[in-house]
């Protein structure tokens, strides 16, 4: 089981899309929201993601396809 602290930078054009829902629904991970902020122009979220490394990597690929920047923080 892997644990990653990540920060997401979400472009404004995705403001109506339920990104966090898709992250939980489509991947075998659990997510804890530490802090988040969204506006009409952009958003960011600081999260802790738990799951198998392979699932976390699939999740990161999904986010990259959506043009969501992912920054992995130190544990």
Backbone bond lengths (Angstrom), bond angles and torsions (degrees), N, CA, C in turn:
res aa  C-N    CA-C-N  psi(-1)  N-CA   C-N-CA  omega(-1)  CA-C   N-CA-C  phi
1 X - - - 1.450 - - 1.520 108.45 -
2 X 1.311 116.04 131.91 1.449 121.14 178.62 1.515 111.77 -108.24
3 X 1.306 115.47 152.95 1.460 122.61 176.22 1.520 107.05 -128.43
4 X 1.320 116.58 126.86 1.465 121.55 178.54 1.521 108.94 -128.11
5 X 1.319 115.48 133.04 1.464 121.34 168.90 1.518 105.66 -95.81
6 X 1.323 116.28 122.98 1.461 119.79 -176.28 1.524 110.97 -133.03
7 X 1.317 114.00 156.55 1.454 120.78 171.72 1.517 106.84 -122.12
8 X 1.323 115.69 128.41 1.454 122.15 178.63 1.516 109.46 -103.82
9 X 1.322 115.94 140.89 1.463 122.04 173.03 1.523 106.20 -118.39
10 X 1.334 115.62 113.06 1.461 121.99 -169.73 1.528 109.84 -108.30
11 X 1.349 116.84 123.95 1.467 119.69 -179.86 1.537 111.74 -68.37
12 X 1.321 115.59 151.19 1.456 122.13 -177.00 1.514 114.79 -58.17
13 X 1.340 117.17 -29.98 1.468 118.64 -178.23 1.532 112.54 -68.19
14 X 1.330 117.31 -10.63 1.461 121.15 177.58 1.529 112.51 -100.64
15 X 1.325 117.70 10.59 1.462 120.86 -173.81 1.525 113.77 -61.71
16 X 1.319 117.86 -25.53 1.463 121.01 -179.99 1.528 112.47 -92.82
17 X 1.319 117.78 -5.06 1.460 121.84 -177.42 1.528 110.43 -92.63
18 X 1.326 118.39 132.54 1.475 121.24 -178.32 1.534 111.74 -80.17
19 X 1.311 115.79 74.24 1.463 121.97 -174.62 1.530 111.66 -59.78
20 X 1.327 117.65 -49.01 1.462 120.00 -177.97 1.522 111.28 -62.93
21 X 1.314 117.90 -37.86 1.459 122.14 175.61 1.525 110.14 -58.52
22 X 1.333 117.15 -48.43 1.467 121.17 -179.67 1.531 111.19 -63.46
23 X 1.313 116.99 -35.10 1.462 120.68 179.17 1.526 110.54 -62.30
24 X 1.317 116.96 -41.04 1.463 121.28 -177.91 1.526 111.32 -80.84
25 X 1.312 116.37 -41.80 1.466 121.50 -175.79 1.532 112.69 -69.75
26 X 1.329 117.50 -40.35 1.465 121.33 -171.09 1.526 114.71 -95.39
27 X 1.325 116.86 -9.11 1.459 120.21 -177.57 1.518 109.04 -132.93
28 X 1.328 116.56 146.51 1.455 121.61 -177.77 1.532 109.42 -84.22
29 X 1.335 114.47 70.42 1.458 122.02 179.63 1.524 108.98 -136.04
30 X 1.309 115.63 157.97 1.465 120.22 169.01 1.521 106.74 -113.05
31 X 1.322 114.62 148.26 1.465 120.37 -175.21 1.519 109.60 -129.67
32 X 1.317 114.95 132.67 1.455 121.71 173.74 1.524 106.86 -115.12
33 X 1.319 116.16 122.93 1.465 121.28 179.38 1.530 107.90 -86.64
34 X 1.327 115.60 118.63 1.464 120.77 177.85 1.527 109.95 -86.49
35 X 1.326 114.79 -46.47 1.463 120.47 -178.64 1.525 107.51 -161.70
36 X 1.326 116.78 148.07 1.465 120.19 179.24 1.525 109.40 -156.81
37 X 1.324 114.69 154.77 1.459 121.44 177.24 1.522 108.23 -149.95
38 X 1.326 115.78 133.59 1.460 120.91 -179.63 1.519 109.23 -134.79
39 X 1.322 115.03 141.09 1.459 121.25 174.70 1.516 107.51 -133.87
40 X 1.316 117.34 -173.78 1.467 120.03 178.86 1.515 111.62 -72.96
41 X 1.330 117.68 -18.53 1.464 121.05 -176.49 1.523 114.02 -96.03
42 X 1.324 117.56 -33.30 1.464 120.59 -178.57 1.523 108.98 -171.29
43 X 1.317 114.46 178.76 1.457 118.89 177.27 1.505 110.50 -155.80
44 X 1.310 115.34 166.50 1.450 120.64 175.21 1.523 107.45 -146.99
45 X 1.322 114.81 156.16 1.459 120.34 177.86 1.526 108.43 -146.76
46 X 1.299 115.34 136.55 1.460 122.68 176.03 1.529 105.87 -105.93
47 X 1.341 116.67 117.64 1.457 122.06 -170.83 1.519 111.53 -130.40
48 X 1.323 115.25 158.01 1.453 122.18 165.88 1.523 106.33 -113.87
49 X 1.322 116.17 124.45 1.468 122.12 -178.27 1.523 108.40 -112.47
50 X 1.334 116.13 128.41 1.462 122.58 177.07 1.518 108.87 -115.39
51 X 1.328 116.96 135.50 1.455 120.97 176.56 1.511 110.43 165.51
52 X 1.313 115.21 175.99 1.460 120.28 176.23 1.527 108.79 -64.45
53 X 1.321 115.91 145.50 1.467 120.60 -178.46 1.530 111.87 -54.80
54 X 1.343 116.58 -38.78 1.466 120.04 -179.11 1.533 110.94 -63.85
55 X 1.334 117.46 -38.84 1.467 120.88 178.61 1.527 111.05 -70.27
56 X 1.319 116.20 -39.59 1.467 119.73 178.05 1.525 109.75 -63.54
57 X 1.322 117.29 -40.42 1.466 120.51 177.77 1.523 111.62 -64.30
58 X 1.337 117.47 -39.44 1.476 120.91 175.81 1.526 109.88 -62.93
59 X 1.322 116.35 -41.45 1.458 121.43 178.18 1.524 110.39 -60.76
60 X 1.324 117.32 -45.59 1.463 121.09 179.49 1.529 110.72 -61.86
61 X 1.326 118.05 -37.91 1.468 121.42 177.19 1.524 110.63 -63.80
62 X 1.335 116.62 -42.49 1.468 121.65 177.09 1.528 110.51 -59.06
63 X 1.330 116.58 -46.59 1.461 120.60 -179.12 1.525 111.27 -63.85
64 X 1.322 116.97 -40.12 1.465 121.19 178.37 1.525 110.82 -62.69
65 X 1.345 116.88 -40.91 1.468 121.24 177.29 1.526 111.63 -61.32
66 X 1.329 116.36 -30.92 1.469 121.91 179.03 1.528 112.24 -85.09
67 X 1.337 117.29 2.01 1.470 123.32 -178.02 1.529 112.34 64.60
68 X 1.321 114.14 34.81 1.461 121.71 175.25 1.524 107.18 -100.09
69 X 1.312 115.75 122.66 1.460 121.44 -179.67 1.529 109.29 -77.64
70 X 1.330 116.27 133.49 1.455 122.42 179.14 1.522 108.62 -119.05
71 X 1.317 115.70 125.13 1.459 121.04 175.49 1.522 107.55 -117.03
72 X 1.335 116.75 117.71 1.459 121.74 178.62 1.531 107.91 -82.13
73 X 1.312 115.33 126.97 1.467 121.80 179.28 1.518 109.95 -95.20
74 X 1.301 116.66 162.85 1.467 121.48 176.58 1.526 108.62 -66.71
75 X 1.327 115.81 151.81 1.477 120.67 179.31 1.495 111.71 -69.68
